[in-house]
Amino acid sequence: MDKKRILIVDDEPTFTRMMQLVLEQSGRYVVRQENKGAQALAAARDFKPDLILLDVVMPDLDGGDVAAQIEADPLLKNTPIIFLTALVDEKESQGNAVKRGGYPFLGKLVSDNDLFKCIEDNLRQ
Amino acid sequence: MGAEPLRILQIEDSAAQARLLEEILRGAMDAPYELKWVDRLSAGLEHLEQSNFDLVLLDLGLPDSQGLNTFERLYARHPLSAVIVLSGLDDEGIALKALQAGAQDYLVKGQVDGRLLVRAIRYAVERKRVREMLTKERDLLEALIQSLPDQIYVKDAAGRFLRANGAVASFFNLATVDALYGKTDFDFFPHEMARPFHEEEQRIIGSGEPVINREACIADQSGGNHWMLTTKVPFRDHNGAIIGTVGINRDVTQMKMAEEELRRANTELARSEAELQKAVAELQKAHDELRAAQMQLVEVEKLQVVGRLAAGVAHEVKNPLAVTLRGIEYLSKSMVAKDEVVTTVLKDMNDAIRRADAVIRGMLDFAAPRQIEVRSEDVNAVIERALWLVKHDLDRRCITVNRWLEHDLPRCMIDLQKMEEVFINVMENAVHAMPAGGSLTVRTYARQLTGFGTNVGDSKVLRFKMGATVVIAEIEDTGIGIPPDKLSKIFDPFFTTKPTGQGTGLGLSVCKTIIELHGGAIDIRNRKEGGAQVAIMLKAERKE
């Protein structure tokens, strides 16, 4: 079975590095990190991910703008996006991503189980 | 009179008669006297004009006047004089006429002796004094009655006027009081008005009971209404028998009008007082409301500051926690040999991160706009309420408000209190941007989305579905605008363009969070005309 390709965009390199380690440790995914919002579109075009994990608050171009660019790209527009944010927590999401404006939102302190479940759910769609 | 000599004027054409009389008087008068003799009526009248005499002894047959005419001419000129006619004629008819005409006595020359003459003189003088006194009394009484402004009248048992003063005559529009005498109220008033007066007087005559201070409105001859205070008492003869009525009417119209005016003024005063009390109550209510609004604003501001601080701290702390957590999870899974101690350490670290997260969550729960309670609301009403809450600031800065609120705006599912906070925040930013006054324009309208790009700007964290109806609220100011290089940071926590101490730099970041919790969007841009425009886009409630 081919490994799914996940692009993670977050301005915090240690976070993206950890995420990559955890996700790839499962053996199910290939992960690419991107720490600049402004370069997220180019990275996606290059990497052609099956799913994008996107930080909301970034200094140069925020997650909303990156999502808009992805939406506008004919090749990428159907790529599922999961927002990762420090402002949603597990208590609120109760393990499931909170839907806002059509996008799933996950807290950054989500447990491994919930993280993988959310990724799998969105990959299937 | 005592020491004063009695002054006697004798008008007698016969010198002999005059001398004879002087002789008689000298022999009989026991009191001092002065006697002046003239032989013509004209000379006598002249003397009476010039000085006072107590008595006139008058001969009727004089060269310039004859008979009773002589007396009448003198008496007409000097009605108060005491006159004794001394005549050569012993004519009872003339004597009687003279007495009836006012002479004190009639003596026949030749039949007069000293004793008779002196007595006649004394009686005449005494009667004159009494008459003078009575006349004075009568004149005083008359003057009193006539000079009083009240109407005073005496009527006989049939109600006919016997006496009245000028006030009565002028009430009936008569030139003199004489025109009243012999007439009754029926001659002056309509029958239905005169009758109760007449009946009242008949009751007084019958019972002897007076009527005191009866108040009634009476029309005068020219139709003017007068309020009259009437007192009527029985009029009795010297035996005590009731022979009529005496009345006094006082015109109290002015007083009544003054009373009425006073009553009206009192009513007016009472009403003014009530109105004043009402105004004070309203003022108090307005004051209380203002105070409540102020407290609410303070509370909102406090919560916002705490909330924004919490949100900022949470964001900054959660990222490193997340890194650590992912690292621990990675380590847990990559341990080949399950070392029990390492496993325990990693678990403890995981627990520690969860605890730190719980602390942050607790802080956020305290005030951050994390949970919204939505209900169907009218955005226009929310805006109106926010405008009302910032009215004080707007007024203080002389900022005029233009409202372009669309009628029939679709309702939105929103958290009333949180969205109110958003609008207050945005409006207060506008106020701060216009320190020297200006105008604040608030516009609402609904749009059906035809494409992704809307005039809500570039912030598209959240996507609205094509064809969806959105409610857009725009708040524009004519203030200083936002420096272009700062525009991209405007929603960052702790970012502010306001001078130190005037802004926390958290307002718009919280606003944005609240709006995004509603699935809406907010955008800020500088207007070409100057000032800034904030656009807020909310999903319209779907009509089922």
Interface residues (C-beta under 8 A of the other chain):
Chain A: E12 T14 F15 M18 M19 L21 V22 Q25 V56 V57 D62 G63 G64 D65 A67 A68 E71 A72 A86 L87 D89 K91 E92 R100 G101 G102 Y103 G107 K108 L109 D112
Chain B: A311 A314 H315 K318 N319 P320 L321 A322 V323 L325 R326 G327 E329 Y330 K333 S334 I353 R354 D357 R361 L364 R370 Q371 F452 D458 S459 K460 V461 L462 R463 F464 K465 T513 E516 L517 G519
